[in-house]
Each structure stands twice: as C-alpha cells, then as structure tokens.
Amino acid sequence: ILRYKTMRGFFVERRAGWDTHGLPVELQIEKKLGLKSKKDIEKYGIAQFNKECKQSVWEYKKEWEALTERMGFWIDLNNPYVTYETPYIETLWQIIQKFWQKGLLYKGYKVVPYCSRCGTSLSSHELAQGYKTVKENSVFVKFRITSEDFLRKHNLPKDTYILAWTTTPWTLPGNVALAVGNDIEYVAAEISEASRSISEKREVVILAKKILEKETVVARPWTRRAILQGKDLIGVQYDPLFDSLKKEPQRKHYVVPASFVSIDEGTGIVHTAVMYGEDDYRLGQEFDLPKRHTVDEEGKFNDLVPQWKGIAVVDANPLIIEDLNKRKLLLKPEPYEHEYPFCWRCSTPLLYYAKDSWFVNMQKVKKELIANNKKINWVPAHLKEGRMGEWLREVKDWAFSRERYWGTPLPIWECKKCEYREVVGSLEELQEKTRSHNTYSILRHGHSERQVTGIMSSWPEQKPVPLTAKGVKDIGRIAKHLKKKKIDIILSSDLLRARQTAEIVGKELGIIPSFDERLRDVNVGLELNGKHITELGKVWGKKGETPLGHYMRRFVDPL
C-alpha cells in the first residue's frame, strides 16, 4: 500500500524503525548472562543490564538492512527512528500526557493476566497469542457450615457442607467467600447409608438442584434433605479449608450473591479468592472482602501459606489435593480439559493476578473506536465486523505499564502520601519540575594527622590519619554554626578523617551521617598510598613547581 501510494504521487515518509525496547530483548540477555529472575537482574545491576540490552539490539543490523535491500522494500535506512533514543521516548511521553489530560489514564488495582517468569502483566492482544488446550485436575471441595441457626431451621446435621468446584486448587488458600445465584434452586443432599462405609460420618452436601439431578457430581443413591433458594444461603458462614486469611479483620468466609454464578458446570456455587479473578475482585469490592495475596510475584506461595511457602502454585496443586483428601474435605478430583493462557514469550502458564497497573480507559472511547472502524475499507472485508469488530466490541482497558527494566520510563510522578500525580510530556518539562531547591553546605574534614605528617592516605587506608585535637575543636565550633542552617542530611566520605568530622557534626545536629565511597579523596594509587607527599611531586609535579602550586593545579588542570 505504501509503495502504491508513493507511485501515485503521495508523499509517504518511508522511514525505517528499530523496535529496540521490550521483554524479548531482556529474555535474550538473561539467557546470555545466566540470570533466572528479576532479583538476579537487580543483583547484577540494572544499569549494566540495560547497557547489555542496548548493545545487543544491533547484533543483526547489517543482516536486516541487507534483507531489506534484497526484498526491494522501499524505506529510508539512513534516517531511522530508534525506540531507545530521546526523541522517540519524548514522543511517547507526549502521548501519555495527552491520555492524562483527556482523563483516560488511571492507576488501578486490577486483576490482569500475569507472567510470573517475566514478572509483568500482558495486554489483551498479547493474551490472545498464547492459549493452549490443557487437561488438569479440577476439584470438588467441601466447606463445613458453622451457622447453627441455618442448620436448625432446615433440620440439617452439623456435618453439612457447601460443595464448590474449582479448576485452580492453588487459589483455595486465598478463599474469602462462596458465591451463589439468588434465583438458583439448591438441594441439601445426604449421601445414602447404603453407599457409606461404616467409618463414614453422616454427611450432607449442598449444591444446585439441576446439577445434582445430572448425577455427574454426586452419584446415587442419595437422599434429599432440603430444597433451598440461593437467597436462603446468603450470609451462611463456613469453615475455610485453610487458615491463611483467618486473621484478616474484615468479614469473610460466608456466602454472598453473585450474578456470574451459573449451573452450566461445577456445582452452582463458586469459590471466591478476590486476588485471582476479575469476577472475584469485583465481588470483593462490592462486599469489602479481604484483599491479601497468598501468592508472591514469582508465582510462589508466600508466608500466609507456610506449609507450601516458596513452592510454585502450579507445582503445589497435587499437594493441595492430597492434603484436602487426607482431611476428608475433597469430594473428588476430576480431569478437566479447557483452554488456558500461556505467556507468548516464555510459555509459562499465566496467573490472573491483582496488581497495580497504569491503564488507558478504553471504555470512554469505545463508541468512537467502533464508529471509526466502520469508516475503514478493510481488506478482506470480513475483518471489519469480524476479528477487529469483535475485539472492539469487547475491548478491555489497556494495561500498558510493565514492571521491567529495558523500556520507556513512564513520565508519571506520584506522591506516596496524598497520591497527587503529575504527568510530564518532555525532558524540558521534567527538568523545570525537578530543579533542586535544596541548599548545600560543603565542609572539608578538620585538621588531621595528614597535615602534621605529610603522609598521603587514600583508600585503602594503610596509615589512617585521624583528626588532631585542633581538628576536633574546630569542627565542634563549626557544627554549632551549622545547627542554625536546618540541615536534614549529612553525606560523607568513609575515610577516617572525613568520617570523624561527619560524626562530630552529626552528634551536634542529631543526624546520623551516611557514608559513600564516591566521596573519597583522590586515589593516589597503591604505590604512593601511605608515603610522604613529596613522593607525589616526583611523579606528577612540574619542574620548579612549589608544593602550593602543585596543589592548586588540580583545580585548573585535573590530573
């Protein structure tokens, strides 16, 4: 199309572009350096890691350019845009700032598809690239009812359980509620005596009537003890399967109504862990249920699940099933085949995980997008109402922030105390807002043995040179003067004479100094360290130069 328009006389800026940022580059560098996680990257050093990423993107530049020429692709290779360069980044900043100005940008705690290996969420179009058909064990689990008034009212035994179904057993430690449909008919069914062993207790389970009648969950023979409407179950309390969230102050572990409950599969009762599903999270918002993660960002159980702490949730599923079976809280496991999303980059199973993310509110522009799509002459035509049309009709808010390293930094400033936010659109604007209004006082260390002996002492301090009595007295007097300046922070070299100076001032001002090796005195080298100052002149001095002249020259003619 671009070539056709160019040949028709239109001006088409056929500029090449290098998409240099992003997770694919990071993954290649992780493999090269033998890094396994985000923690490894931070230990290695983010700046050095990004430097490696930057260098790697040009590895196949010549090959790409040669291929472009050979295939006859008309494009300007001599003036490309590069996504890591400042002009491109500033353009993105301007766009993000416009989102903010139009009220489309917001930060939300939202359940998103999340890759625990890559440490980042995926957008809806990324999600669509990685679905696979999987077969894994779902579970039918029993939650024992503790509401005695409910049991008495319906003449049910103390061992009455609400039966729920889940395809993700790893979410059960995070359970905070069970959801039912207000208008769904439920049955309290007792497993008949003939089908129970002598050791089994008298047991009643509650599930949707239509599902019970299918005999796919609870096989006959069973005895019906009570018919219940969903609204009869609202507020009924139960024992959680795990103690992970028992200490949370909000009300929890009771039955709530939800419009998304269906009787197409499962039991007609939905187990709810608010941090691991979109419907669950909305329900948690509505009923102020506890919002606590039992799984960390590496996809492993955290301190709230001590029995499986540090184990990846996917690997923990069999352990959870075994544990529930031992405690007789598992009715049965059942193989379940379904479509499940995987990371398109690294093939890790995704988790639906509640995270802080920056979003573009697509709902505010949804109608406009659909209207504009109708004006486009799509080829082939069926894409208009097909793939593109369907995507726009179901469009989700765009989660565009990523918790990674090699990418465009978001130009968003946020106050942690009051959540006031500003979004900048250029480096110039950023510099205007970040010019320091601090006042700095620079203090040289006090008189030390360095001045008395003439011995040079840099790092490592072979012959430490502490402050003299005069130096201690002088710094004490200066510290009293500095007390009037409302100083908040003291930064100092960690060499002995400077450290002693900082500690005297810090004691007077009530501030604990911070020490930084970058503030150390000039390093004279191992050969000269610990020797007399005259030795320095032999190496660095100029003929006829006085010691003072040699000293002063460092400020106008750095060595």
C-alpha positions, 0 to 999 in steps of 0.5 A: 500500500505504501509503495502504491501510494508513493507511485501515485504521487503521495508523499509517504515518509518511508522511514525505517524503525528499530523496535529496540525496547521490550521483554524479548530483548531482556529474555535474550540477555538473561539467557546470555548472562545466566540470570533466572529472575528479576532479583538476579537482574537487580543483583547484577545491576540494572544499569549494566543490564540495560547497557547489555540490552542496548548493545545487543539490539544491533547484533543483526543490523547489517543482516536486516538492512541487507534483507531489506535491500534484497526484498526491494522494500522501499524505506529510508535506512539512513534516517531511522527512528530508534525506540531507545533514543530521546526523541522517540521516548519524548514522543511517547511521553507526549502521548501519555500526557495527552491520555492524562489530560483527556482523563483516560489514564488511571492507576488501578488495582486490577486483576490482569493476566500475569507472567510470573517468569517475566514478572509483568502483566500482558495486554489483551492482544498479547493474551490472545497469542498464547492459549493452549488446550490443557487437561488438569485436575479440577476439584470438588471441595467441601466447606463445613457450615458453622451457622447453627441457626441455618442448620436448625431451621432446615433440620440439617446435621452439623456435618453439612457442607457447601460443595464448590468446584474449582479448576485452580486448587492453588487459589483455595488458600486465598478463599474469602467467600462462596458465591451463589445465584439468588434465583438458583434452586439448591438441594441439601443432599445426604449421601445414602447409608447404603453407599457409606462405609461404616467409618463414614460420618453422616454427611450432607452436601449442598449444591444446585438442584439441576446439577445434582439431578445430572448425577455427574457430581454426586452419584446415587443413591442419595437422599434429599434433605432440603430444597433451598433458594440461593437467597436462603444461603446468603450470609451462611458462614463456613469453615475455610479449608485453610487458615491463611486469611483467618486473621484478616479483620474484615468479614469473610468466609460466608456466602454472598450473591453473585450474578456470574454464578451459573449451573452450566458446570461445577456445582452452582456455587463458586469459590471466591479468592478476590486476588485471582479473578476479575469476577472475584475482585469485583465481588470483593469490592462490592462486599469489602472482602479481604484483599491479601495475596497468598501468592508472591510475584514469582508465582510462589506461595508466600508466608500466609501459606507456610506449609507450601511457602516458596513452592510454585502454585502450579507445582503445589496443586497435587499437594493441595489435593492430597492434603484436602483428601487426607482431611476428608474435605475433597469430594473428588478430583476430576480431569478437566480439559479447557483452554488456558493462557500461556505467556507468548514469550516464555510459555509459562502458564499465566496467573490472573493476578491483582496488581497495580497497573497504569491503564488507558480507559478504553471504555470512554472511547469505545463508541468512537473506536467502533464508529471509526472502524466502520469508516475503514475499507478493510481488506478482506472485508470480513475483518471489519465486523469480524476479528477487529469488530469483535475485539472492539466490541469487547475491548478491555482497558489497556494495561500498558505499564510493565514492571521491567527494566529495558523500556520507556520510563513512564513520565508519571510522578506520584506522591506516596502520601496524598497520591497527587500525580503529575504527568510530564510530556518532555525532558524540558518539562521534567527538568523545570519540575525537578530543579533542586531547591535544596541548599548545600553546605560543603565542609572539608574534614578538620585538621588531621594527622595528614597535615602534621605528617605529610603522609598521603592516605587514600583508600585503602587506608594503610596509615589512617590519619585521624583528626588532631585535637585542633581538628576536633575543636574546630569542627565542634565550633563549626557544627554549632554554626551549622545547627542554625542552617536546618540541615536534614542530611549529612553525606560523607566520605568513609575515610577516617578523617572525613568520617570523624568530622561527619560524626562530630557534626552529626552528634551536634545536629542529631543526624546520623551521617551516611557514608559513600565511597564516591566521596573519597579523596583522590586515589593516589594509587597503591604505590604512593598510598601511605608515603610522604607527599613529596613522593607525589611531586616526583611523579606528577609535579612540574619542574620548579613547581612549589608544593602550593602550586602543585596543589592548586593545579588540580583545580585548573588542570585535573590530573 
